[in-house]
Amino acid sequence: MQDQNFPNLQQQEQLLRLAGQATGRDPEQLRQALQNGQVESLLAGLPGDRKQQAVQLLQDPQALRRMLESPQAQALLRSLMGR
């Protein structure tokens, strides 16, 4: 059964294309980095302070969950996934 909060394969492809456009990176490279847990390579293009914030967030599962469950993040995800 598909989790309503998790994008299906088509939506994942869309998100990767959007992320690729936003970062100027190949969506397939982004996919590989995500699958291989290469977070540092995903964050390489961010300015120093943003990169540090992202790393701290990713290292704190509770903070990451709070952020992803925020109304703003949920609204953004719903709009990106066409819901």
Backbone bond lengths (Angstrom), bond angles and torsions (degrees), N, CA, C in turn:
res aa  C-N    CA-C-N  psi(-1)  N-CA   C-N-CA  omega(-1)  CA-C   N-CA-C  phi
1 M - - - 1.459 - - 1.531 109.49 -
2 Q 1.311 116.52 135.07 1.468 123.14 -178.82 1.521 110.68 -74.32
3 D 1.335 116.91 128.72 1.465 122.42 175.23 1.521 107.83 -72.65
4 Q 1.327 117.54 124.16 1.461 122.29 -177.77 1.521 112.37 -61.82
5 N 1.340 118.01 -25.22 1.461 121.03 -177.92 1.523 112.67 -90.51
6 F 1.337 117.05 -3.55 1.457 120.62 -178.14 1.520 108.50 -113.97
7 P 1.332 118.12 131.16 1.469 119.79 -177.54 1.527 112.06 -65.88
8 N 1.332 116.01 143.56 1.463 119.77 175.36 1.531 108.71 -74.77
9 L 1.327 117.43 179.37 1.469 120.43 -175.15 1.524 112.74 -60.02
10 Q 1.317 117.08 -41.95 1.465 120.19 179.16 1.528 110.62 -63.23
11 Q 1.316 117.07 -41.60 1.461 121.08 179.45 1.527 110.55 -68.69
12 Q 1.334 116.71 -36.04 1.460 120.06 176.86 1.527 110.12 -62.30
13 E 1.337 116.28 -41.65 1.467 120.53 177.66 1.528 110.46 -61.13
14 Q 1.317 115.93 -43.03 1.468 120.60 178.54 1.524 110.44 -61.13
15 L 1.324 116.40 -46.39 1.462 120.47 -179.36 1.526 110.97 -62.49
16 L 1.323 117.31 -40.19 1.462 120.13 177.81 1.525 111.48 -65.05
17 R 1.337 117.00 -40.34 1.470 119.94 177.25 1.530 110.66 -63.48
18 L 1.343 116.27 -43.68 1.471 119.58 178.67 1.526 110.98 -63.03
19 A 1.326 115.83 -43.55 1.468 119.77 179.07 1.524 110.21 -63.79
20 G 1.319 116.86 -39.20 1.456 120.71 177.98 1.515 111.93 -63.16
21 Q 1.325 116.06 -43.32 1.465 120.03 177.97 1.526 110.92 -64.30
22 A 1.327 116.03 -41.22 1.464 120.15 -177.16 1.523 112.38 -68.77
23 T 1.336 116.21 -30.91 1.456 119.69 -175.83 1.525 113.59 -104.69
24 G 1.344 116.06 -8.22 1.457 119.32 -177.15 1.511 112.99 72.66
25 R 1.326 116.27 25.68 1.462 120.60 -178.33 1.516 110.24 -116.98
26 D 1.309 115.32 156.64 1.452 122.24 178.65 1.537 109.23 -69.30
27 P 1.341 117.80 126.20 1.470 120.13 -179.42 1.528 112.87 -56.33
28 E 1.324 117.72 -33.35 1.470 119.80 179.39 1.527 110.65 -67.71
29 Q 1.329 117.22 -37.11 1.472 120.17 176.00 1.522 110.55 -64.92
30 L 1.333 116.43 -39.12 1.463 120.11 176.94 1.524 110.37 -62.18
31 R 1.339 116.61 -43.18 1.459 120.99 179.47 1.532 110.80 -59.76
32 Q 1.337 115.44 -47.37 1.461 120.05 -179.47 1.526 111.43 -60.95
33 A 1.325 116.12 -43.31 1.469 120.20 179.59 1.529 110.55 -62.40
34 L 1.326 116.84 -41.92 1.460 120.31 178.37 1.519 111.50 -64.66
35 Q 1.327 116.83 -44.98 1.462 120.91 -178.98 1.517 112.08 -65.43
36 N 1.333 116.33 -30.97 1.466 120.46 -178.11 1.524 113.22 -94.27
37 G 1.335 116.51 2.58 1.457 120.20 178.53 1.520 113.67 68.98
38 Q 1.318 117.22 27.61 1.465 121.93 -177.90 1.524 110.37 -90.26
39 V 1.316 115.22 69.35 1.459 121.67 -175.60 1.525 111.09 -63.10
40 E 1.311 117.46 -40.94 1.466 120.70 -178.21 1.526 111.33 -57.46
41 S 1.329 116.61 -40.14 1.465 118.42 -179.18 1.525 111.09 -69.36
42 L 1.326 117.32 -29.35 1.465 120.77 177.38 1.523 111.51 -69.78
43 L 1.327 116.01 -31.08 1.456 121.44 -175.59 1.525 112.79 -94.11
44 A 1.319 116.92 -0.06 1.466 121.27 -172.13 1.523 113.69 -56.74
45 G 1.316 118.91 -32.99 1.455 120.72 -176.45 1.514 115.09 -85.61
46 L 1.319 117.42 -2.97 1.468 120.09 -178.53 1.518 111.49 -79.72
47 P 1.339 117.60 147.13 1.465 119.82 172.60 1.534 109.87 -60.89
48 G 1.314 117.18 154.76 1.465 123.33 -174.58 1.514 115.89 -47.02
49 D 1.352 117.68 -49.45 1.458 119.46 -176.69 1.524 111.50 -69.52
50 R 1.325 117.34 -36.71 1.479 120.81 178.26 1.523 110.42 -68.35
51 K 1.320 115.36 -39.97 1.463 119.92 178.92 1.525 110.15 -62.64
52 Q 1.314 116.94 -43.94 1.458 121.23 179.80 1.529 110.69 -62.77
53 Q 1.324 117.11 -42.48 1.466 120.78 177.89 1.523 110.78 -61.91
54 A 1.332 116.64 -43.53 1.463 120.69 -179.36 1.530 111.03 -63.98
55 V 1.325 117.07 -43.38 1.465 121.09 179.19 1.522 110.09 -62.20
56 Q 1.324 117.29 -44.79 1.468 120.54 178.85 1.522 111.19 -61.17
57 L 1.310 116.38 -42.17 1.457 121.10 178.98 1.522 110.85 -63.17
58 L 1.318 116.69 -45.05 1.459 120.48 -178.65 1.525 112.73 -68.72
59 Q 1.318 117.20 -22.62 1.460 120.90 179.20 1.524 112.46 -86.73
60 D 1.304 117.69 -7.27 1.463 122.31 -179.58 1.533 108.72 -117.93
61 P 1.336 117.36 92.91 1.468 120.37 -176.07 1.527 114.00 -55.81
62 Q 1.326 117.67 -36.06 1.464 119.95 -179.85 1.532 110.96 -67.91
63 A 1.319 116.96 -41.98 1.464 120.31 178.50 1.528 110.58 -66.39
64 L 1.323 116.33 -39.35 1.463 120.14 178.44 1.527 110.23 -64.07
65 R 1.321 117.19 -43.53 1.468 121.13 178.41 1.530 110.60 -61.61
66 R 1.345 116.70 -43.92 1.472 120.12 178.75 1.520 110.82 -60.32
67 M 1.325 115.90 -42.83 1.454 119.27 -179.68 1.528 110.79 -64.66
68 L 1.334 117.05 -46.90 1.457 120.70 -177.84 1.531 112.70 -67.58
69 E 1.323 116.89 -25.67 1.460 120.70 179.63 1.528 112.47 -90.27
70 S 1.325 117.08 -2.33 1.457 119.65 179.94 1.528 109.60 -66.21
71 P 1.326 117.35 150.38 1.467 120.27 179.17 1.531 112.64 -57.04
72 Q 1.322 117.62 -36.47 1.462 120.98 -179.40 1.532 110.77 -66.06
73 A 1.326 116.89 -45.45 1.463 120.41 179.86 1.526 110.64 -65.89
74 Q 1.324 116.64 -41.49 1.466 120.09 178.82 1.524 111.35 -62.18
75 A 1.332 116.52 -42.36 1.464 120.62 178.82 1.524 111.05 -63.72
76 L 1.332 116.50 -42.17 1.459 120.73 178.50 1.523 110.57 -62.89
77 L 1.317 117.23 -46.67 1.464 120.65 179.74 1.523 111.26 -61.97
78 R 1.334 116.84 -42.51 1.459 119.66 178.96 1.533 110.93 -62.29
79 S 1.329 116.84 -41.50 1.465 119.02 -179.36 1.531 110.81 -68.64
80 L 1.336 117.90 -38.18 1.459 120.76 178.70 1.524 111.57 -68.53
81 M 1.320 116.45 -30.64 1.464 120.52 -178.12 1.527 111.78 -92.65
82 G 1.316 117.25 3.41 1.457 120.72 176.53 1.498 115.03 70.71
83 R 1.326 116.90 33.61 1.476 120.58 179.42 1.491 110.55 -109.83
